[in-house]
């Protein structure tokens, strides 16, 4: 339907699947909505970011157990980068959970990546901490990460730390909230149709 000469933006539904290096499923986020390109912040569009919003999405773990996320999230995937960023909209502020991972691959309505265990959390007050180095070291041996994968993982981690230190894109609470609020308004409007 056309209004005022503009075609309304539509959010595409997408499943996000993370895998381990050996090809086994790690975790699946079942309901995510991709922000349309015309709604992306210019800096995000310039980096060809794929931005997804979810709210209380069902999540399936590797063992088949399912649970529902407690807070809304806005996820950022940047082609070619060895990390992704999930902004969690919590009561005390936006917490960024960053996964060191292979670059994203999207086909049809599924986005996939390989999770390489290392994580960085950026708390609302600006403190960040690296997590799971022991898990990475164990899986590096178990899954026999090649030297080139290990190099990419470490470079991805350094690039992530650099963006956090500069509070560079995609770190920006205002944009995170805008993406979520615009998506929520569209959801409410479509429910009223």
N, C-alpha and C positions, 0 to 999 in steps of 0.2 A: 504494500500500500504506500502511496506517495503522499507526503504531507509537505506543504510549502516548498515543493520542488526537490526535497531531499528524500532519499530512501532511508528509512530508519535502520540504525545499526543493529546487527544481530550478533549475539554471542554464540559461538559454536561450542557445543558440548564436547568434552574430550576426556578420555581416560589417561591417567599418567601412571606408567609402570616403571619401577626401578628394578634392575637386575644386579646380581653379583657377577664378578668377572668370569665365572664358570658357566654363565648362562641361566642359572637358577633365578627364579623370581624372588625379589627381596620384599617389595611392598607395592600395593596398587591403590591409587586414589581413584575411586570409581566415578565421581561426579565433579567435574571442573568445567569452567566456562572461559573460553579464550576471549580476551578483550579484542574487539575489532581494530584493525590497523588505524582507522581514522580516529579512534579514541585514545591512541597511545600518546604519551608525552613525546614531544619532538626528539628529545635526547634518547628515549627508548626506541623510537622508530628509527633513528639514525643508526642504532646498533642492531637493528632487525630483531629486537627482543620479542619473545613470545611471552605474553603475560596472561596468567590464568587466575581466576577467582573461584573460591569455594567457600561454603559455609555449612558446617556440620555434615561434611561429606563422609560417606561410608569408606572405610579403609580395610583392605584385606592384607593380612600378613602372609609371609611365606608358608606358614603352617596351615593356612586356610581360615584361621580365626578372623572374624570381622569385628570392627568397632567403629564408632562415629567420632570424628574430630570434635573437640569442645569449643573451638573458637574459629572465627572466619580467618581465611588466609589468602594472600596474594602471592603467587609464585612467579619468579622471573627466570627465564631460560635464554641464554645468549648463544647464538650459533658460534661454534669454534672455541668457546670457553670451557675449561675443565672445572667448572663449578656451577651450581645453581643456588638461588636464594629464595627462601620461603619466609615471607613477612607475616607474622602471627599477630592479629589485632586483639590484644589482651586488655583486661581492665586497667592494668598499670601502665600501658603504652604498647608500642610496637616492638616485638622481639623478633630478631632476624635469625633464622636457623639456616645455615649455609652448608651445603653438601659439596664436598670435593667429589666430582663425578665426570664421566665422559661428556663430551658435548651432546646436546639433545638431538634426537632423531624423531621426526614426526611423519607418520604415514596414516592417511585417512583420519580417523578420529582417535588415534592413540599416539601419545608422545612417550618415548622411551629414553632411558639413559642407564649407564652402569655406575652404581654407587661404589666408591672406593674408600668407604669407612670414615675417612677424616672429615670432621665437621668443625665449624666455627660458629659460635653463638655470639651475637651482638645484642646486649641487653639495653632496655630503654634508657638507662643512665649513661650509655656510651662505653661501658666496659665490655671487652670481648674476651673469649676464652676458646682455646682449641680443645677439641674432644677426640677421644678414641684413637690416639696414636698407637696404643697397644693392640687394638683390634686390626688396624692397618698393617702393623708389623707382622702379626700372626697370619693374616690373609695373604700378605705379600709372599710368604713362604708356601702356605697351603695351596693357593691358586697359581703360584709361579708367575707373578707379574714380571713381564719382560723389563729389561733396563729402560726401554723407551717409554713404557707405561709408567714406570716409577718416576722417570724424569717429567713426564707430562703432569702426573699427580702433584709433584713438588712445585712445578711451575704454576699449576692451577691454584695451589694453596698460597703461594707468594702473591699472585695476581689478586686473589681474594683479600689477603691481608692489606695489600696496597689500596684497594678500593675502600675497605673499611676505614683505614687510617685517614684517607682523604674524604670520607663520607661521600664518596662518589656514587653515581648511578650504579645499581638500582636502589641504593640506600637513601631514602627520603620519605619520612613519615607522611608528609602531606600528599604525595602522589599515591602512596599505598592506600591511604584513606579515601582519596578521590576515586581510585579504581573500584574499591569496594562499594562506596556509596552510589556511584553511577550504575553499577551492576545491580545493586539491591533495588534501586528505583525502577530499573527496567524489569526486574522480576516481579515487583509489585504491580507495575502497569500491565504486564502480560497476564497476570493472574486475574486482573479486572476485566480483560477482554472477553 
